[in-house]
């Protein structure tokens, strides 16, 4: 996609105000909201306001802006003592675990011994 809204996309509906989202930070181009299915307190999604499906679809300039915003969100989570570190995860396409086909980054606070493991083999 090239930044045009998708009428069936839940994130596009949040951007348009059709669905309420628990936004915790926002810029002209992005918003951050708590993940609705948190396994870890503070699990946050960073979402472009324009509809893009994967990382490849996001223009470079906007991608740089997304990284800067993501760094701020991650720093805020650490400042709030929700973790001592964090993971950044971006699933691209369904084979990689992408459920909502609107590009977004997961910011997941981590603590020593939290028992969470990523990239495990099945």
C-alpha positions in Angstrom: 0.0 0.0 0.0 1.1 3.5 -0.6 -0.3 5.4 2.4 -4.0 5.4 1.4 -6.5 4.4 4.2 -8.0 0.9 4.1 -11.6 1.0 5.1 -11.3 -2.5 6.7 -8.1 -1.8 8.7 -8.6 -1.5 12.5 -5.6 0.9 12.8 -7.0 3.1 10.0 -10.3 3.2 11.8 -8.5 4.3 15.0 -6.7 7.1 13.0 -10.1 8.3 11.7 -11.7 8.2 15.1 -14.2 5.5 14.2 -12.8 3.2 16.9 -11.3 4.4 20.2 -7.6 3.6 20.8 -5.8 3.9 24.1 -3.1 6.3 22.6 -0.2 7.1 24.9 1.8 9.2 22.5 1.2 10.9 19.2 2.8 13.0 16.4 1.5 14.2 13.1 2.6 10.9 11.5 2.4 8.3 14.2 0.7 7.2 17.3 1.6 4.8 20.1 -1.0 2.7 21.9 -1.0 -0.1 24.4 -1.4 -3.5 22.8 -4.9 -4.9 23.5 -3.5 -8.4 24.1 -0.6 -7.5 26.5 1.4 -10.5 27.9 3.8 -7.9 29.3 2.7 -4.7 31.0 3.5 -1.7 28.8 3.6 -3.7 25.5 3.1 -0.8 23.1 2.4 -0.5 19.4 3.9 2.3 17.3 1.7 2.8 14.2 2.0 5.1 11.2 -1.2 7.1 10.6 -0.9 6.4 6.9 -1.7 2.8 5.8 1.4 0.8 4.8 1.4 -3.0 5.0 5.1 -3.8 5.6 8.4 -2.1 6.4 9.2 -2.1 2.6 6.1 0.1 2.0 7.2 2.9 4.4 9.1 5.6 2.6 12.6 6.1 4.0 12.0 9.5 5.4 9.0 8.3 7.3 10.8 5.2 8.4 13.5 7.4 10.0 10.8 9.4 11.7 9.2 6.2 12.9 12.5 5.0 14.4 12.9 8.4 16.2 9.4 8.2 17.6 9.9 4.5 18.6 13.0 5.5 20.5 11.0 8.1 22.4 8.3 5.6 23.3 10.8 3.0 24.4 12.6 5.6 26.6 9.3 6.7 28.1 8.4 3.1 29.1 11.8 2.7 30.7 11.4 6.0 32.5 8.1 4.7 33.9 10.0 1.7 35.3 8.0 -0.8 33.2 11.2 -2.5 32.2 15.0 -2.6 32.5 15.3 -3.1 28.7 13.1 -3.7 25.7 12.5 -5.6 22.5 11.5 -4.0 19.2 9.6 -6.4 17.0 8.1 -5.8 13.6 6.3 -8.7 12.0 6.1 -8.4 8.2 3.4 -10.5 6.4 1.4 -13.4 7.9 4.2 -16.0 7.6 6.2 -13.8 10.0 3.3 -13.4 12.4 1.7 -10.2 11.2 -2.0 -10.3 12.1 -3.0 -6.7 11.3 -1.9 -5.8 7.8 -1.0 -2.3 8.7 2.7 -1.8 9.4 3.5 -1.4 13.1 6.3 -1.9 15.6 6.0 -3.7 18.9 7.9 -2.1 21.8 8.0 -4.7 24.6 9.5 -3.8 28.0 11.7 -6.5 29.5 12.8 -7.4 33.0 15.4 -9.8 34.2 13.9 -13.3 34.6 10.5 -12.4 33.0 10.5 -15.8 31.2 9.7 -14.3 27.8 11.5 -15.9 24.9 11.3 -14.9 21.3 12.5 -16.7 18.2 12.0 -20.2 19.4 11.7 -23.2 17.2 8.5 -25.2 17.0 
